[in-house]
Amino acid sequence: MIPNVKAALDTVLGSAATLRNAGGAGRAFELFVMTGIARELQVRGYDVWLQRSDGSRIRSSDSDRRFIQRGGAPTGIAGSAQGAGNASVISFQWPGRVAWEIWNGVQFEGRSGARHEIDIAIVPAGVGQALRAMTGGGVATGRPRIAIECKDVKDPGSIDEMRAFVARLYDLTLLQAHHAYLPFGGTAQAIHPGAPSGSRHRPVITYWIENRRTKNIVARKAGFVPGAAAMTSYHSVEPHAGITVGSPNTTALIGGVASWIVAQGY
């Protein structure tokens, strides 16, 4: 998968990128899905770019063209003051609209105060900018607009695996009724800090609505046991099996994410 990741990064950058990928099971799989989405958005006319951890854009003419995948234990977003050597992100923007960022292996904080890793998360760029402006960086509270759980394993996905993903999304969901006891001032938003204050980011009334105005995916190399796939419809979680290099299922997954972004007007 790494050659495919490298090719996608080179195409996005328009030059040869230097990839520093993390070790460990599944990390190449995450990059494969992440960079596939970025490349598809570029094909569809979005401005897509690689970005250092200090918020600066990596340009094809730069001498330092490193794209760094987050290694070790999951964390939040590093502050700009910590330099450019932490985890990179991929950004995209349709002309005249707000920019977005694609994160890999980032923690989000739930209403309970617990932190939950999302393998691939897509959030408004304002969230990343607000976190990088903090001296030591920080962790966003709330739910990304797109959340993808990646499983590069041979065994089929269990009911417990799906249940755990649904539980994470539950804790990360900020509804209108939650604002009274959460430590945020001003207009409530579905993700803090830094999300645009427009109506699409304001908390809604029910989990059912929030489940359907976000895109939530479990992407696996193998399949799912019948019970796991059966519970996805109500919670609006898409099960995608058979995600391998060159497979039709991979094309459908990446194309589906890009089409959803286009349909949302992002």
Accessible surface in RSA format (square Angstrom, percent):
REM  Atomic radii and reference values for relative SASA: ProtOr
REM  Chains: A
REM  Algorithm: Lee & Richards
REM  Probe-radius: 1.40
REM  Slices: 20
REM RES _ NUM      All-atoms   Total-Side   Main-Chain    Non-polar    All polar
REM                ABS   REL    ABS   REL    ABS   REL    ABS   REL    ABS   REL
RES MET A   1    59.42  30.8  25.37  16.8  34.05  81.1  21.79  18.5  37.63  49.9
RES ILE A   2    56.42  32.1  55.97  41.7   0.44   1.1  55.97  40.3   0.44   1.2
RES PRO A   3   101.52  74.0  88.96  81.1  12.56  45.7  96.05  79.3   5.47  34.0
RES ASN A   4    62.83  43.3  54.13  52.3   8.70  20.9   9.82  23.6  53.01  51.2
RES VAL A   5     0.18   0.1   0.00   0.0   0.18   0.4   0.18   0.2   0.00   0.0
RES LYS A   6    64.30  31.4  64.30  39.5   0.00   0.0  49.40  44.5  14.90  15.9
RES ALA A   7    56.30  51.8  49.69  76.7   6.61  15.0  55.40  78.0   0.90   2.4
RES ALA A   8    13.43  12.3   8.60  13.3   4.83  11.0  12.84  18.1   0.59   1.6
RES LEU A   9     0.56   0.3   0.48   0.3   0.08   0.2   0.56   0.4   0.00   0.0
RES ASP A  10    38.07  26.7  34.99  34.8   3.08   7.3  16.99  40.0  21.08  21.0
RES THR A  11    62.18  44.2  45.74  46.4  16.43  39.2  29.85  40.1  32.32  48.9
RES VAL A  12    12.67   8.3   1.44   1.3  11.23  27.1   1.44   1.3  11.23  30.5
RES LEU A  13    18.00  10.0   3.39   2.4  14.61  36.7   5.77   4.1  12.23  32.9
RES GLY A  14    60.95  75.2   0.00   N/A  60.95  75.2  33.33  91.5  27.61  61.8
RES SER A  15    34.14  28.9  18.58  24.8  15.56  35.9  19.32  41.2  14.82  20.8
RES ALA A  16    56.59  52.0  48.87  75.4   7.72  17.6  50.27  70.8   6.32  16.8
RES ALA A  17     2.96   2.7   0.00   0.0   2.96   6.7   0.04   0.1   2.93   7.8
RES THR A  18    76.24  54.2  73.46  74.5   2.78   6.6  47.59  63.9  28.65  43.3
RES LEU A  19    30.12  16.8   6.23   4.5  23.88  60.0   6.23   4.4  23.88  64.3
RES ARG A  20   128.50  54.0 124.54  63.5   3.96   9.4  58.70  80.2  69.80  42.3
RES ASN A  21    61.83  42.6  41.04  39.7  20.80  50.1   0.52   1.2  61.31  59.3
RES ALA A  22    13.61  12.5   1.63   2.5  11.98  27.3  10.66  15.0   2.95   7.8
RES GLY A  23    66.63  82.2   0.00   N/A  66.63  82.2  42.87 117.7  23.76  53.2
RES GLY A  24    61.45  75.8   0.00   N/A  61.45  75.8  36.52 100.2  24.93  55.8
RES ALA A  25   106.07  97.5  64.22  99.1  41.85  95.2  76.40 107.6  29.67  78.6
RES GLY A  26    17.14  21.1   0.00   N/A  17.14  21.1  10.80  29.6   6.34  14.2
RES ARG A  27    31.91  13.4  31.86  16.2   0.04   0.1  15.01  20.5  16.89  10.2
RES ALA A  28    31.28  28.8  28.57  44.1   2.71   6.2  28.57  40.2   2.71   7.2
RES PHE A  29     0.59   0.3   0.41   0.3   0.18   0.5   0.41   0.2   0.18   0.5
RES GLU A  30    12.09   6.9  12.09   9.1   0.00   0.0   0.19   0.4  11.90   9.7
RES LEU A  31     0.45   0.3   0.45   0.3   0.00   0.0   0.45   0.3   0.00   0.0
RES PHE A  32    17.17   8.6  16.47  10.2   0.71   1.8  16.47  10.0   0.71   2.0
RES VAL A  33     0.33   0.2   0.33   0.3   0.00   0.0   0.33   0.3   0.00   0.0
RES MET A  34     0.67   0.3   0.67   0.4   0.00   0.0   0.60   0.5   0.07   0.1
RES THR A  35     3.04   2.2   3.01   3.1   0.03   0.1   1.24   1.7   1.80   2.7
RES GLY A  36    15.69  19.3   0.00   N/A  15.69  19.3  13.28  36.5   2.40   5.4
RES ILE A  37     0.00   0.0   0.00   0.0   0.00   0.0   0.00   0.0   0.00   0.0
RES ALA A  38     0.33   0.3   0.33   0.5   0.00   0.0   0.33   0.5   0.00   0.0
RES ARG A  39    82.61  34.7  82.61  42.1   0.00   0.0  25.56  34.9  57.05  34.6
RES GLU A  40    44.10  25.3  42.72  32.3   1.38   3.3   3.13   6.1  40.97  33.4
RES LEU A  41     0.00   0.0   0.00   0.0   0.00   0.0   0.00   0.0   0.00   0.0
RES GLN A  42    45.98  25.7  35.91  26.2  10.07  24.0  16.26  34.6  29.72  22.5
RES VAL A  43    94.75  62.3  63.69  57.7  31.06  74.8  70.68  61.4  24.06  65.3
RES ARG A  44    84.29  35.4  60.78  31.0  23.51  56.0  31.49  43.0  52.80  32.0
RES GLY A  45    44.93  55.4   0.00   N/A  44.93  55.4  29.09  79.8  15.84  35.5
RES TYR A  46     8.53   4.0   1.45   0.8   7.08  18.4   0.65   0.5   7.88   9.7
RES ASP A  47    61.09  42.8  53.05  52.8   8.04  19.0  28.68  67.5  32.41  32.3
RES VAL A  48     6.88   4.5   0.05   0.0   6.83  16.4   0.05   0.0   6.83  18.5
RES TRP A  49    31.01  12.4  29.29  14.2   1.72   4.0  27.32  14.6   3.69   6.0
RES LEU A  50     0.25   0.1   0.00   0.0   0.25   0.6   0.00   0.0   0.25   0.7
RES GLN A  51    11.65   6.5  11.65   8.5   0.00   0.0   0.01   0.0  11.64   8.8
RES ARG A  52    34.20  14.4  33.70  17.2   0.50   1.2  11.36  15.5  22.84  13.8
RES SER A  53     6.64   5.6   2.23   3.0   4.41  10.1   6.16  13.1   0.47   0.7
RES ASP A  54    46.94  32.9  33.24  33.1  13.70  32.4   5.49  12.9  41.45  41.3
RES GLY A  55    31.53  38.9   0.00   N/A  31.53  38.9   9.54  26.2  21.99  49.2
RES SER A  56    44.53  37.6  34.90  46.6   9.63  22.2  41.99  89.4   2.54   3.6
RES ARG A  57    81.37  34.2  69.49  35.4  11.89  28.3  16.44  22.5  64.93  39.4
RES ILE A  58     2.89   1.6   0.00   0.0   2.89   7.0   0.00   0.0   2.89   7.8
RES ARG A  59   132.03  55.4 128.42  65.5   3.61   8.6  41.17  56.3  90.86  55.1
RES SER A  60    51.50  43.5  41.06  54.8  10.44  24.1   7.24  15.4  44.26  62.0
RES SER A  61   102.26  86.4  65.92  88.0  36.33  83.7  53.91 114.8  48.34  67.7
RES ASP A  62    36.42  25.5  31.23  31.1   5.19  12.3  11.19  26.3  25.22  25.2
RES SER A  63   121.80 102.9  80.47 107.4  41.33  95.2  56.93 121.2  64.88  90.9
RES ASP A  64    53.04  37.2  47.21  47.0   5.83  13.8  33.76  79.5  19.28  19.2
RES ARG A  65    63.85  26.8  61.38  31.3   2.47   5.9   2.08   2.8  61.77  37.4
RES ARG A  66    89.81  37.7  86.52  44.1   3.29   7.8  32.37  44.2  57.44  34.8
RES PHE A  67     1.86   0.9   1.86   1.2   0.00   0.0   1.86   1.1   0.00   0.0
RES ILE A  68     6.05   3.4   6.01   4.5   0.04   0.1   6.01   4.3   0.04   0.1
RES GLN A  69     9.46   5.3   0.29   0.2   9.17  21.8   3.20   6.8   6.26   4.8
RES ARG A  70    25.02  10.5  20.67  10.5   4.36  10.4  11.98  16.4  13.04   7.9
RES GLY A  71    44.73  55.2   0.00   N/A  44.73  55.2  21.17  58.1  23.56  52.8
RES GLY A  72    69.03  85.1   0.00   N/A  69.03  85.1  43.93 120.5  25.10  56.2
RES ALA A  73    76.33  70.2  58.09  89.6  18.24  41.5  63.95  90.1  12.38  32.8
RES PRO A  74    44.10  32.1  35.47  32.3   8.63  31.4  37.68  31.1   6.42  39.9
RES THR A  75    67.55  48.0  65.91  66.8   1.64   3.9  60.09  80.7   7.46  11.3
RES GLY A  76    11.21  13.8   0.00   N/A  11.21  13.8   4.36  12.0   6.84  15.3
RES ILE A  77    10.27   5.8   7.40   5.5   2.87   6.9   8.02   5.8   2.25   6.1
RES ALA A  78    20.63  19.0  11.53  17.8   9.10  20.7  16.34  23.0   4.30  11.4
RES GLY A  79     0.00   0.0   0.00   N/A   0.00   0.0   0.00   0.0   0.00   0.0
RES SER A  80    45.27  38.3  35.98  48.0   9.28  21.4  27.83  59.3  17.44  24.4
RES ALA A  81    85.47  78.6  40.83  63.0  44.63 101.5  53.85  75.8  31.62  83.8
RES GLN A  82    97.62  54.6  65.70  48.0  31.92  76.0  28.10  59.8  69.52  52.7
RES GLY A  83    29.98  37.0   0.00   N/A  29.98  37.0  29.92  82.1   0.06   0.1
RES ALA A  84    32.83  30.2  22.23  34.3  10.61  24.1  22.23  31.3  10.61  28.1
RES GLY A  85    39.95  49.3   0.00   N/A  39.95  49.3  22.44  61.6  17.51  39.2
RES ASN A  86    56.28  38.8  51.26  49.5   5.02  12.1  10.33  24.9  45.95  44.4
RES ALA A  87    12.91  11.9   3.91   6.0   9.00  20.5   4.14   5.8   8.77  23.2
RES SER A  88     7.28   6.2   1.73   2.3   5.55  12.8   0.00   0.0   7.28  10.2
RES VAL A  89     4.17   2.7   4.16   3.8   0.01   0.0   4.16   3.6   0.01   0.0
RES ILE A  90     0.86   0.5   0.86   0.6   0.00   0.0   0.86   0.6   0.00   0.0
RES SER A  91     1.12   0.9   1.12   1.5   0.00   0.0   0.43   0.9   0.69   1.0
RES PHE A  92     0.09   0.0   0.09   0.1   0.00   0.0   0.09   0.1   0.00   0.0
RES GLN A  93    55.63  31.1  54.94  40.1   0.69   1.6   4.17   8.9  51.45  39.0
RES TRP A  94    85.78  34.4  85.75  41.5   0.03   0.1  68.02  36.3  17.76  28.8
RES PRO A  95    97.56  71.1  75.33  68.7  22.22  80.8  85.38  70.5  12.18  75.7
RES GLY A  96    89.68 110.6   0.00   N/A  89.68 110.6  44.53 122.2  45.15 101.1
RES ARG A  97    97.52  40.9  86.48  44.1  11.05  26.3  29.31  40.1  68.22  41.3
RES VAL A  98    78.79  51.8  70.79  64.1   8.00  19.3  77.08  67.0   1.71   4.6
RES ALA A  99    19.27  17.7  13.58  21.0   5.69  12.9  13.58  19.1   5.69  15.1
RES TRP A 100     0.37   0.1   0.37   0.2   0.00   0.0   0.37   0.2   0.00   0.0
RES GLU A 101     1.57   0.9   1.57   1.2   0.00   0.0   0.00   0.0   1.57   1.3
RES ILE A 102     0.10   0.1   0.10   0.1   0.00   0.0   0.10   0.1   0.00   0.0
RES TRP A 103     0.62   0.2   0.33   0.2   0.29   0.7   0.47   0.3   0.15   0.2
RES ASN A 104     7.95   5.5   5.59   5.4   2.37   5.7   5.59  13.4   2.37   2.3
RES GLY A 105     0.82   1.0   0.00   N/A   0.82   1.0   0.59   1.6   0.23   0.5
RES VAL A 106     0.84   0.6   0.82   0.7   0.02   0.0   0.82   0.7   0.02   0.0
RES GLN A 107    32.76  18.3  32.76  23.9   0.00   0.0   0.00   0.0  32.76  24.8
RES PHE A 108     0.00   0.0   0.00   0.0   0.00   0.0   0.00   0.0   0.00   0.0
RES GLU A 109    52.27  30.0  52.27  39.5   0.00   0.0   1.39   2.7  50.87  41.5
RES GLY A 110     2.81   3.5   0.00   N/A   2.81   3.5   0.00   0.0   2.81   6.3
RES ARG A 111    42.35  17.8  21.55  11.0  20.81  49.5   6.40   8.8  35.95  21.8
RES SER A 112    85.93  72.6  39.80  53.1  46.14 106.3  51.63 110.0  34.30  48.1
RES GLY A 113    44.90  55.4   0.00   N/A  44.90  55.4  26.91  73.9  17.99  40.3
RES ALA A 114    46.92  43.1  35.15  54.2  11.77  26.8  45.42  64.0   1.50   4.0
RES ARG A 115   132.22  55.5 104.59  53.3  27.63  65.8  22.82  31.2 109.40  66.3
RES HIS A 116    32.93  18.0  29.70  20.6   3.24   8.3  24.47  25.2   8.46   9.8
RES GLU A 117    56.18  32.3  48.97  37.0   7.21  17.2  11.40  22.1  44.78  36.6
RES ILE A 118     0.96   0.5   0.45   0.3   0.51   1.2   0.65   0.5   0.31   0.8
RES ASP A 119    13.88   9.7  13.83  13.8   0.05   0.1   0.00   0.0  13.88  13.8
RES ILE A 120     0.00   0.0   0.00   0.0   0.00   0.0   0.00   0.0   0.00   0.0
RES ALA A 121     0.15   0.1   0.15   0.2   0.00   0.0   0.15   0.2   0.00   0.0
RES ILE A 122     0.08   0.0   0.08   0.1   0.00   0.0   0.08   0.1   0.00   0.0
RES VAL A 123     0.00   0.0   0.00   0.0   0.00   0.0   0.00   0.0   0.00   0.0
RES PRO A 124     1.03   0.8   1.03   0.9   0.00   0.0   1.03   0.9   0.00   0.0
RES ALA A 125     7.05   6.5   6.86  10.6   0.20   0.4   6.86   9.7   0.20   0.5
RES GLY A 126    23.46  28.9   0.00   N/A  23.46  28.9  15.77  43.3   7.69  17.2
RES VAL A 127     0.00   0.0   0.00   0.0   0.00   0.0   0.00   0.0   0.00   0.0
RES GLY A 128     0.00   0.0   0.00   N/A   0.00   0.0   0.00   0.0   0.00   0.0
RES GLN A 129   107.13  59.9  99.44  72.7   7.69  18.3  35.28  75.1  71.85  54.5
RES ALA A 130    29.95  27.5  18.00  27.8  11.95  27.2  26.23  36.9   3.73   9.9
RES LEU A 131     0.54   0.3   0.54   0.4   0.00   0.0   0.54   0.4   0.00   0.0
RES ARG A 132    13.40   5.6  11.51   5.9   1.90   4.5   3.20   4.4  10.21   6.2
RES ALA A 133    87.59  80.5  47.71  73.6  39.88  90.7  58.88  82.9  28.71  76.1
RES MET A 134    82.58  42.8  74.80  49.5   7.77  18.5  67.93  57.8  14.64  19.4
RES THR A 135   115.74  82.3 105.15 106.6  10.59  25.2  71.74  96.4  44.00  66.5
RES GLY A 136    55.14  68.0   0.00   N/A  55.14  68.0  27.99  76.8  27.15  60.8
RES GLY A 137    12.93  16.0   0.00   N/A  12.93  16.0   0.06   0.2  12.88  28.8
RES GLY A 138    19.34  23.9   0.00   N/A  19.34  23.9  17.56  48.2   1.78   4.0
RES VAL A 139    25.98  17.1   7.11   6.4  18.86  45.5   7.92   6.9  18.05  49.0
RES ALA A 140     0.67   0.6   0.00   0.0   0.66   1.5   0.00   0.0   0.66   1.8
RES THR A 141    13.69   9.7  13.48  13.7   0.21   0.5   3.27   4.4  10.42  15.8
RES GLY A 142     0.00   0.0   0.00   N/A   0.00   0.0   0.00   0.0   0.00   0.0
RES ARG A 143     1.25   0.5   1.20   0.6   0.04   0.1   0.27   0.4   0.98   0.6
RES PRO A 144     0.24   0.2   0.00   0.0   0.24   0.9   0.24   0.2   0.00   0.0
RES ARG A 145     1.90   0.8   1.83   0.9   0.06   0.1   0.62   0.8   1.28   0.8
RES ILE A 146     0.06   0.0   0.06   0.0   0.00   0.0   0.06   0.0   0.00   0.0
RES ALA A 147     0.00   0.0   0.00   0.0   0.00   0.0   0.00   0.0   0.00   0.0
RES ILE A 148     0.04   0.0   0.00   0.0   0.04   0.1   0.00   0.0   0.04   0.1
RES GLU A 149    10.35   5.9  10.09   7.6   0.26   0.6   1.23   2.4   9.12   7.4
RES CYS A 150    11.32   8.6   0.50   0.6  10.82  25.4   0.57   1.4  10.75  11.6
RES LYS A 151    60.59  29.6  59.35  36.4   1.24   3.0  11.29  10.2  49.31  52.5
RES ASP A 152    49.18  34.4  31.01  30.9  18.17  43.0   0.22   0.5  48.95  48.8
RES VAL A 153    64.82  42.7  60.00  54.3   4.82  11.6  64.82  56.3   0.00   0.0
RES LYS A 154   175.45  85.6 152.90  93.8  22.55  53.7  98.32  88.5  77.13  82.2
RES ASP A 155   105.87  74.2 104.96 104.5   0.91   2.2  24.73  58.2  81.14  80.9
RES PRO A 156    73.54  53.6  62.62  57.1  10.92  39.7  62.62  51.7  10.92  67.9
RES GLY A 157     0.47   0.6   0.00   N/A   0.47   0.6   0.47   1.3   0.00   0.0
RES SER A 158    49.81  42.1  48.12  64.2   1.69   3.9  37.96  80.8  11.85  16.6
RES ILE A 159    68.15  38.8  66.68  49.7   1.47   3.5  66.68  48.0   1.47   4.0
RES ASP A 160    94.12  65.9  89.25  88.8   4.87  11.5  30.55  71.9  63.58  63.4
RES GLU A 161    37.89  21.8  27.53  20.8  10.36  24.7  21.89  42.3  16.00  13.1
RES MET A 162     2.07   1.1   1.29   0.9   0.78   1.9   1.72   1.5   0.35   0.5
RES ARG A 163   125.50  52.7 125.03  63.7   0.48   1.1  56.36  77.0  69.15  41.9
RES ALA A 164    49.32  45.4  40.60  62.7   8.72  19.8  46.82  65.9   2.50   6.6
RES PHE A 165     1.13   0.6   1.13   0.7   0.00   0.0   1.13   0.7   0.00   0.0
RES VAL A 166    22.34  14.7  21.48  19.4   0.86   2.1  21.61  18.8   0.73   2.0
RES ALA A 167    55.64  51.2  47.16  72.8   8.47  19.3  51.83  73.0   3.81  10.1
RES ARG A 168    46.66  19.6  45.51  23.2   1.16   2.8  16.13  22.0  30.53  18.5
RES LEU A 169     5.98   3.3   5.98   4.3   0.00   0.0   5.98   4.2   0.00   0.0
RES TYR A 170   117.56  54.9 113.93  64.8   3.63   9.4  78.18  58.8  39.38  48.5
RES ASP A 171    17.82  12.5  17.82  17.7   0.00   0.0  10.67  25.1   7.15   7.1
RES LEU A 172     0.00   0.0   0.00   0.0   0.00   0.0   0.00   0.0   0.00   0.0
RES THR A 173     0.09   0.1   0.00   0.0   0.09   0.2   0.09   0.1   0.00   0.0
RES LEU A 174     5.71   3.2   3.51   2.5   2.20   5.5   3.51   2.5   2.20   5.9
RES LEU A 175    12.89   7.2  12.05   8.6   0.84   2.1  12.05   8.5   0.84   2.3
RES GLN A 176   101.48  56.7  87.63  64.0  13.85  33.0  29.87  63.6  71.61  54.3
RES ALA A 177    83.39  76.7  58.75  90.7  24.64  56.1  71.33 100.5  12.06  31.9
RES HIS A 178    20.16  11.0  20.16  14.0   0.00   0.0   6.54   6.7  13.62  15.8
RES HIS A 179    49.30  26.9  44.16  30.7   5.13  13.1  36.79  37.9  12.51  14.6
RES ALA A 180   101.24  93.1  56.16  86.7  45.08 102.5  67.57  95.2  33.67  89.2
RES TYR A 181   139.18  65.0 108.68  61.8  30.50  79.4 102.70  77.2  36.48  45.0
RES LEU A 182    23.34  13.0  14.35  10.3   8.99  22.6  14.87  10.4   8.46  22.8
RES PRO A 183   122.53  89.3  85.22  77.7  37.31 135.6 102.20  84.4  20.33 126.4
RES PHE A 184    49.00  24.5  32.37  20.0  16.63  43.3  37.05  22.5  11.95  34.2
RES GLY A 185    72.20  89.0   0.00   N/A  72.20  89.0  41.44 113.7  30.76  68.9
RES GLY A 186    68.07  83.9   0.00   N/A  68.07  83.9  43.06 118.2  25.00  56.0
RES THR A 187    76.16  54.2  57.96  58.8  18.20  43.4  28.89  38.8  47.27  71.5
RES ALA A 188    19.85  18.2  15.68  24.2   4.17   9.5  15.68  22.1   4.17  11.0
RES GLN A 189    29.74  16.6  28.98  21.2   0.77   1.8   0.14   0.3  29.60  22.4
RES ALA A 190     0.56   0.5   0.15   0.2   0.41   0.9   0.15   0.2   0.41   1.1
RES ILE A 191     0.44   0.3   0.44   0.3   0.00   0.0   0.44   0.3   0.00   0.0
RES HIS A 192    16.40   9.0  16.11  11.2   0.30   0.8   4.97   5.1  11.43  13.3
RES PRO A 193    38.48  28.0  35.81  32.6   2.67   9.7  38.48  31.8   0.00   0.0
RES GLY A 194    36.31  44.8   0.00   N/A  36.31  44.8  19.33  53.1  16.98  38.0
RES ALA A 195     6.13   5.6   0.00   0.0   6.13  14.0   0.00   0.0   6.13  16.2
RES PRO A 196    44.42  32.4  32.35  29.5  12.07  43.9  44.40  36.7   0.02   0.1
RES SER A 197    62.80  53.1  56.61  75.6   6.19  14.3  19.18  40.8  43.63  61.1
RES GLY A 198    38.56  47.6   0.00   N/A  38.56  47.6  35.53  97.5   3.03   6.8
RES SER A 199    87.58  74.0  71.74  95.7  15.84  36.5  37.71  80.3  49.87  69.9
RES ARG A 200   107.98  45.3  96.87  49.4  11.10  26.4  43.41  59.3  64.57  39.1
RES HIS A 201     2.70   1.5   2.70   1.9   0.00   0.0   1.30   1.3   1.41   1.6
RES ARG A 202   114.42  48.0 113.54  57.9   0.88   2.1  30.92  42.3  83.50  50.6
RES PRO A 203     6.85   5.0   4.05   3.7   2.80  10.2   4.28   3.5   2.57  16.0
RES VAL A 204    23.46  15.4  22.72  20.6   0.74   1.8  23.40  20.3   0.06   0.2
RES ILE A 205   123.90  70.5 110.77  82.5  13.13  31.6 112.30  80.9  11.60  31.5
RES THR A 206    56.17  39.9  53.71  54.5   2.46   5.9  54.37  73.0   1.80   2.7
RES TYR A 207    60.58  28.3  59.31  33.7   1.27   3.3  56.32  42.3   4.26   5.2
RES TRP A 208   130.44  52.3 126.27  61.1   4.17   9.8 114.65  61.1  15.78  25.6
RES ILE A 209    70.03  39.9  68.24  50.8   1.79   4.3  69.46  50.0   0.57   1.5
RES GLU A 210     0.74   0.4   0.74   0.6   0.00   0.0   0.35   0.7   0.39   0.3
RES ASN A 211    14.25   9.8  14.25  13.8   0.00   0.0   0.01   0.0  14.24  13.8
RES ARG A 212    83.07  34.9  57.22  29.2  25.86  61.6  36.03  49.2  47.05  28.5
RES ARG A 213    47.85  20.1  40.26  20.5   7.58  18.1  39.43  53.9   8.42   5.1
RES THR A 214     5.56   4.0   0.00   0.0   5.56  13.3   0.00   0.0   5.56   8.4
RES LYS A 215    21.97  10.7  19.69  12.1   2.28   5.4   5.19   4.7  16.78  17.9
RES ASN A 216     1.04   0.7   0.00   0.0   1.04   2.5   0.00   0.0   1.04   1.0
RES ILE A 217     0.43   0.2   0.43   0.3   0.00   0.0   0.43   0.3   0.00   0.0
RES VAL A 218     0.67   0.4   0.67   0.6   0.00   0.0   0.67   0.6   0.00   0.0
RES ALA A 219     0.00   0.0   0.00   0.0   0.00   0.0   0.00   0.0   0.00   0.0
RES ARG A 220     4.14   1.7   4.14   2.1   0.00   0.0   0.00   0.0   4.14   2.5
RES LYS A 221    81.64  39.8  72.92  44.7   8.71  20.7  33.26  29.9  48.38  51.5
RES ALA A 222    19.44  17.9   9.76  15.1   9.69  22.0  19.44  27.4   0.00   0.0
RES GLY A 223    28.17  34.7   0.00   N/A  28.17  34.7  19.45  53.4   8.72  19.5
RES PHE A 224    36.59  18.3  10.08   6.2  26.51  69.0  10.08   6.1  26.51  75.9
RES VAL A 225    45.96  30.2  43.66  39.5   2.30   5.5  45.96  39.9   0.00   0.0
RES PRO A 226   119.55  87.1 106.57  97.1  12.97  47.2 115.44  95.3   4.10  25.5
RES GLY A 227    29.63  36.5   0.00   N/A  29.63  36.5  19.37  53.2  10.26  23.0
RES ALA A 228     0.01   0.0   0.01   0.0   0.00   0.0   0.01   0.0   0.00   0.0
RES ALA A 229    40.01  36.8  33.05  51.0   6.96  15.8  33.16  46.7   6.85  18.1
RES ALA A 230    80.03  73.6  46.81  72.2  33.22  75.6  59.02  83.1  21.00  55.6
RES MET A 231    47.18  24.4  37.42  24.8   9.76  23.2  44.79  38.1   2.39   3.2
RES THR A 232     9.15   6.5   8.70   8.8   0.45   1.1   0.07   0.1   9.08  13.7
RES SER A 233    92.14  77.9  75.60 100.9  16.54  38.1  47.81 101.8  44.33  62.1
RES TYR A 234   143.49  67.0 136.81  77.8   6.68  17.4 100.82  75.8  42.66  52.6
RES HIS A 235    51.47  28.1  50.51  35.1   0.96   2.5  26.55  27.4  24.92  29.0
RES SER A 236    32.00  27.0  21.67  28.9  10.32  23.8   9.72  20.7  22.28  31.2
RES VAL A 237     5.04   3.3   0.29   0.3   4.75  11.4   0.64   0.6   4.39  11.9
RES GLU A 238    57.94  33.3  56.26  42.6   1.67   4.0  33.12  64.1  24.82  20.3
RES PRO A 239    52.80  38.5  34.00  31.0  18.79  68.3  34.00  28.1  18.79 116.8
RES HIS A 240    37.24  20.4  33.86  23.5   3.38   8.7  26.24  27.0  11.01  12.8
RES ALA A 241    31.95  29.4  26.12  40.3   5.84  13.3  26.12  36.8   5.84  15.5
RES GLY A 242    23.76  29.3   0.00   N/A  23.76  29.3  21.56  59.2   2.20   4.9
RES ILE A 243     0.00   0.0   0.00   0.0   0.00   0.0   0.00   0.0   0.00   0.0
RES THR A 244    48.14  34.2  48.14  48.8   0.00   0.0  35.16  47.2  12.98  19.6
RES VAL A 245    71.41  47.0  49.42  44.7  21.99  53.0  49.42  42.9  21.99  59.6
RES GLY A 246    72.73  89.7   0.00   N/A  72.73  89.7  39.45 108.3  33.29  74.5
RES SER A 247    18.88  16.0  13.86  18.5   5.03  11.6  18.76  39.9   0.12   0.2
RES PRO A 248   111.27  81.1 100.98  92.0  10.29  37.4 107.19  88.5   4.08  25.4
RES ASN A 249    69.22  47.7  66.30  64.1   2.93   7.0   9.74  23.4  59.48  57.5
RES THR A 250     8.51   6.1   8.51   8.6   0.00   0.0   8.51  11.4   0.00   0.0
RES THR A 251    98.66  70.2  91.28  92.5   7.38  17.6  70.85  95.2  27.80  42.0
RES ALA A 252    62.55  57.5  44.78  69.1  17.77  40.4  56.20  79.1   6.35  16.8
RES LEU A 253     1.01   0.6   0.28   0.2   0.72   1.8   0.33   0.2   0.68   1.8
RES ILE A 254    21.42  12.2  21.42  16.0   0.00   0.0  21.42  15.4   0.00   0.0
RES GLY A 255    16.23  20.0   0.00   N/A  16.23  20.0  15.77  43.3   0.46   1.0
RES GLY A 256    30.38  37.5   0.00   N/A  30.38  37.5  26.34  72.3   4.04   9.1
RES VAL A 257     0.09   0.1   0.08   0.1   0.02   0.0   0.08   0.1   0.02   0.0
RES ALA A 258     0.00   0.0   0.00   0.0   0.00   0.0   0.00   0.0   0.00   0.0
RES SER A 259    51.53  43.5  46.61  62.2   4.92  11.3  31.89  67.9  19.64  27.5
RES TRP A 260    37.19  14.9  32.66  15.8   4.53  10.6  24.89  13.3  12.30  20.0
RES ILE A 261     0.00   0.0   0.00   0.0   0.00   0.0   0.00   0.0   0.00   0.0
RES VAL A 262    69.16  45.5  60.31  54.6   8.84  21.3  60.31  52.4   8.84  24.0
RES ALA A 263    83.03  76.3  42.30  65.3  40.73  92.7  53.39  75.2  29.64  78.5
RES GLN A 264    63.96  35.8  50.36  36.8  13.61  32.4   4.17   8.9  59.79  45.3
RES GLY A 265    25.49  31.4   0.00   N/A  25.49  31.4  17.97  49.3   7.52  16.8
RES TYR A 266     7.75   3.6   6.49   3.7   1.26   3.3   2.12   1.6   5.63   6.9
END  Absolute sums over single chains surface
CHAIN  1 A    10732.8       7856.8       2875.9       6237.4       4495.3
END  Absolute sums over all chains
TOTAL         10732.8       7856.8       2875.9       6237.4       4495.3
